[in-house]
Amino acid sequence: MRDLAAFLHRARQHRSFAAGGLLTALVIGMALLSLVWTPYVATQPDVRQRLAAPSAVHWLGTDALGRDIVSQLLAGAQNSLLVAVLAVGIGLALGGLLGFLAAARRGWTEELVMRCADFTFAFPAVLSAIMLAAVFGPGTLNSVIAIGIFNIPVFARVVRASANAVWTRDYVLAARAAGKGSFRITLEHVLPNILSAIVVQATIQFALAILAEAALSYLGLGTQPPTPSWGRMLNEAQSYVFRAPLLAVWPGCAIAIAVLGLNLLGDGLRDLTDPRLARRR
């Protein structure tokens, strides 16, 4: 409890962490709020109110079909976070497992895992989504799979590099001398000592996943109508950029806030969990 209190005290004084936490909490709050309330039904068109300017009735106006912008932004936050959580979860689970395996076994196992990771890097999320859409059609599930596949080698490299440093420590050598197996050493000694690095990387990948989901939806490969999506809102707004420029501003700001908040949060976590940086501060 004392360590937690000290960490929270340093976190409140860290400007990057505080700002990132505030912005991230705002996006999460939008997503949670959309589960129970939106000003209007996000998918309900009203042609009589199409391209309405911001007013007391529609706080941020309406789109070309008369749908309320605030409602779409709230529901779009839910969709973006869902895709990011699932995609990062896939990358963390599979990539982390491969990274721990490479660090524990070394030799040809490590070489095989790293070469497979290099091969996967040749297929970024957008390219993977295009291939999946060509075979199975566009959709949210394909976006999750494509972004998740791209995250696997990222976590595999981070976990393997961090775990390799721990495997050379004296307490790990003592555990091996005591007869502990690789699985038990990984669970009891390696994982707790690299958990902060994994959390920081996961935070950064969350931001990239939200950006990738928006890009895929903008291209028509991600979330399909009528489900609201920030990226598709940008795509639909480009046809009215001169008539109603605010249509592109609102989803663009939402994406920027989400990505900026998570990046600042990741930078803050890195500073707070790195003992060398903590001592400098």
C-alpha positions in Angstrom: 0.0 0.0 0.0 2.9 2.4 0.8 4.4 1.7 -2.6 1.1 2.3 -4.3 0.6 5.6 -2.5 4.1 6.7 -3.5 3.4 5.8 -7.1 0.1 7.7 -7.2 1.8 10.7 -5.6 4.5 10.7 -8.3 1.9 10.1 -11.0 -0.1 13.2 -10.0 3.0 15.3 -10.3 3.9 13.9 -13.7 2.4 16.2 -16.3 2.5 13.8 -19.2 0.9 11.0 -17.2 -1.8 13.3 -15.7 -2.7 14.8 -19.0 -2.7 11.4 -20.8 -4.8 9.9 -18.0 -7.3 12.7 -18.2 -7.7 12.4 -22.0 -7.9 8.7 -21.9 -10.5 8.8 -19.1 -12.5 11.2 -21.3 -12.6 8.7 -24.2 -13.4 5.7 -21.9 -16.1 7.8 -20.3 -17.6 8.5 -23.8 -17.6 4.8 -24.6 -19.2 3.9 -21.3 -21.8 6.6 -21.5 -22.9 5.4 -25.0 -23.8 2.1 -23.4 -26.6 3.6 -21.4 -27.4 7.0 -23.1 -26.9 9.0 -26.2 -28.9 12.2 -27.1 -30.4 10.5 -30.1 -30.2 7.0 -31.6 -26.8 7.1 -33.3 -28.0 5.2 -36.4 -31.4 7.0 -36.8 -31.4 9.3 -39.9 -33.6 12.4 -40.1 -33.5 13.9 -43.5 -35.4 17.0 -42.3 -32.4 17.8 -40.1 -29.6 17.0 -42.5 -26.4 19.1 -42.3 -27.9 21.1 -39.4 -25.5 23.5 -37.7 -24.7 23.1 -34.0 -27.6 24.2 -31.8 -29.4 23.5 -28.6 -31.2 20.6 -30.3 -28.1 19.0 -31.9 -25.1 20.2 -29.9 -22.6 19.5 -32.7 -25.0 19.4 -35.6 -26.0 16.6 -37.9 -24.5 14.8 -40.8 -25.7 14.4 -44.4 -28.4 11.9 -43.3 -29.5 13.9 -40.4 -27.9 11.7 -37.7 -26.8 13.4 -34.5 -23.0 14.0 -34.4 -22.7 13.8 -30.6 -24.5 10.4 -30.6 -22.2 9.1 -33.3 -19.1 10.3 -31.5 -20.1 8.6 -28.3 -21.0 5.3 -30.1 -17.9 5.6 -32.2 -15.7 5.7 -29.1 -17.2 2.4 -28.0 -16.4 0.8 -31.3 -12.9 2.1 -31.4 -12.0 1.0 -27.9 -13.6 -2.4 -28.5 -11.5 -3.0 -31.6 -8.3 -1.7 -29.9 -8.9 -3.9 -26.8 -9.5 -7.1 -28.8 -6.6 -6.4 -31.3 -4.1 -5.6 -28.6 -5.3 -8.6 -26.5 -4.6 -10.9 -29.5 -1.1 -9.4 -30.0 -0.3 -9.4 -26.3 -1.5 -13.0 -25.7 0.2 -14.6 -28.8 3.2 -12.2 -29.0 3.9 -12.4 -25.3 3.7 -16.2 -25.3 6.2 -16.4 -28.2 8.5 -13.8 -26.6 8.6 -15.8 -23.3 9.2 -19.0 -25.3 12.1 -17.5 -27.3 13.7 -16.1 -24.1 13.3 -19.4 -22.2 14.5 -21.8 -24.9 17.0 -19.7 -26.8 18.9 -21.4 -29.7 16.9 -22.4 -32.8 13.5 -21.7 -31.0 14.5 -18.0 -30.5 15.8 -17.7 -34.0 12.6 -19.2 -35.5 10.3 -16.9 -33.4 12.3 -13.8 -34.4 12.3 -14.7 -38.1 8.6 -15.3 -38.0 8.2 -11.9 -36.4 10.3 -10.3 -39.1 8.1 -11.9 -41.7 4.9 -10.7 -40.1 6.2 -7.1 -40.1 6.1 -7.3 -43.9 2.3 -7.3 -43.7 1.2 -4.1 -41.9 -2.4 -3.8 -40.5 -3.8 -2.0 -43.5 -2.3 -4.5 -46.0 -3.5 -7.4 -43.9 -7.0 -5.9 -43.8 -7.1 -5.5 -47.5 -6.2 -9.2 -48.0 -8.8 -10.3 -45.5 -11.4 -8.1 -47.0 -10.7 -9.5 -50.4 -11.3 -13.0 -49.1 -13.9 -12.6 -46.4 -15.3 -9.2 -47.0 -14.8 -6.0 -44.9 -16.0 -5.8 -41.3 -15.0 -5.2 -37.7 -13.9 -8.8 -37.1 -11.4 -8.6 -40.0 -10.1 -5.3 -38.7 -9.5 -6.9 -35.2 -7.7 -9.8 -36.8 -5.5 -7.6 -39.1 -4.5 -5.2 -36.3 -4.0 -8.1 -33.9 -1.7 -9.9 -36.3 0.4 -6.8 -36.7 0.7 -6.5 -32.9 2.0 -10.0 -32.4 5.6 -9.4 -33.5 5.7 -6.1 -31.6 4.9 -7.8 -28.3 7.1 -10.8 -29.2 10.1 -8.6 -29.6 9.5 -6.5 -26.5 8.9 -9.5 -24.2 11.8 -11.4 -25.6 14.3 -8.5 -25.2 13.0 -7.7 -21.7 13.0 -11.4 -20.6 16.5 -12.0 -21.9 17.8 -9.4 -19.6 16.1 -10.9 -16.6 17.2 -14.5 -17.4 20.9 -13.4 -16.8 20.1 -12.1 -13.3 21.6 -13.9 -10.3 18.2 -14.7 -8.7 17.2 -16.5 -11.9 20.4 -18.4 -12.0 19.8 -19.4 -8.3 16.3 -20.5 -9.2 17.6 -22.7 -12.0 20.2 -24.2 -9.6 17.4 -25.0 -7.2 15.7 -27.1 -9.8 12.9 -24.8 -11.0 11.8 -25.3 -14.5 11.6 -22.7 -17.3 7.8 -22.3 -16.9 8.0 -21.7 -13.2 10.9 -19.3 -13.5 9.0 -17.3 -16.2 5.9 -17.1 -14.1 7.5 -16.3 -10.7 10.6 -14.3 -11.7 10.6 -13.1 -15.3 7.0 -11.9 -15.7 6.8 -9.7 -12.6 10.0 -8.0 -13.5 9.0 -7.1 -17.1 5.3 -6.4 -16.5 5.8 -2.6 -16.5 7.5 -2.8 -19.9 4.6 -4.8 -21.3 2.0 -2.4 -19.8 3.8 0.6 -21.4 4.0 -1.1 -24.8 0.3 -2.1 -24.6 -0.6 1.5 -23.9 1.3 2.6 -27.0 -0.3 -0.2 -29.1 -3.7 0.9 -28.0 -3.1 4.3 -29.5 -1.9 2.7 -32.8 -4.8 0.3 -32.9 -7.3 3.2 -32.6 -5.5 5.0 -35.4 -5.4 1.8 -37.5 -9.1 1.1 -37.0 -10.0 4.7 -38.0 -7.8 4.3 -41.1 -9.4 1.0 -42.1 -12.9 2.4 -41.6 -12.0 5.4 -43.6 -11.0 3.1 -46.5 -14.2 1.1 -46.1 -12.4 -2.0 -44.9 -13.3 -1.7 -41.2 -16.6 -1.2 -39.3 -19.5 -1.2 -41.8 -22.7 0.9 -41.7 -24.8 1.4 -39.8 -22.4 1.0 -36.8 -20.9 4.4 -36.0 -17.1 4.7 -36.6 -14.9 7.8 -36.3 -13.0 6.8 -39.5 -16.1 6.4 -41.6 -17.4 9.7 -40.2 -14.3 11.3 -41.7 -14.9 9.5 -45.0 -18.5 10.7 -45.2 -17.5 14.2 -44.3 -15.1 14.7 -47.1 -17.9 15.2 -49.6 -19.2 18.1 -47.6 -15.9 19.7 -46.6 -16.8 23.1 -48.1 -20.5 23.1 -47.2 -20.1 21.7 -43.7 -16.4 21.6 -42.7 -17.2 20.9 -39.0 -18.3 17.4 -40.0 -14.7 16.4 -40.4 -13.5 18.4 -37.4 -15.4 16.5 -34.8 -14.3 12.9 -35.6 -10.8 14.2 -36.3 -10.6 15.8 -32.9 -11.9 12.6 -31.3 -9.2 10.5 -32.9 -6.5 13.0 -32.0 -7.6 13.2 -28.4 -7.7 9.4 -28.0 -4.3 8.8 -29.7 -2.7 11.8 -27.9 -4.0 10.7 -24.5 -2.8 7.1 -24.8 0.6 8.3 -26.1 1.0 10.7 -23.2 -0.1 8.0 -20.8 2.4 5.6 -22.2 5.2 8.1 -21.9 4.2 8.8 -18.4 4.1 5.2 -17.4 7.5 4.6 -19.0 9.0 7.5 -16.9 7.3 6.3 -13.7 8.2 2.7 -14.0 11.8 3.1 -15.1 14.0 3.3 -12.0 16.7 5.3 -13.8 14.3 8.0 -15.0 12.6 8.1 -11.6 15.9 8.8 -9.9 16.7 11.6 -12.4 13.3 13.2 -11.6 
